[in-house]
């Protein structure tokens, strides 16, 4: 009869295997969190860019056709000429808590996400745009963007991003 000194017993996992799997899961979770945040920024940025290009196109339309064009905003999107646009499911008109505005000179807390009169952006045949601001955020209120037309003799459209308590122009 032979005596076996070492018998392989595989009744469970070693500490090294458990630590390896925990490391892999931690790395995957970290990547997913970053992808989710990037996705929220991309969705809101897409909506602000879409509104920007609609404003530019309808400003040219107002000048070319010598008419007043209106872009009417509601809680789910906007309507311009005979086109309706709905916001993405995770994007809303709104602001993050504690956010001050307007973006060009943030002095007071923002109480309304759309500051255009009667929630209507009016574009005139002489190229002027009614002054106001539209604020966009995601449903979890982690991402902040704005598009504005300041008061002035020459109308122009600005886009902003809100990060770390300050507005920065895009």
Secondary structure as UniProt FT lines:
FT   HELIX           15..65
FT   STRAND          69..74
FT   TURN            75..76
FT   STRAND          77..80
FT   TURN            81..82
FT   STRAND          83..86
FT   TURN            89..90
FT   STRAND          91..93
FT   TURN            97..98
FT   STRAND          100..101
FT   TURN            103..104
FT   STRAND          108..109
FT   HELIX           117..119
FT   STRAND          120..123
FT   TURN            125..126
FT   STRAND          132..138
FT   TURN            139..140
FT   STRAND          144..149
FT   STRAND          158..163
FT   TURN            164..165
FT   STRAND          166..169
//
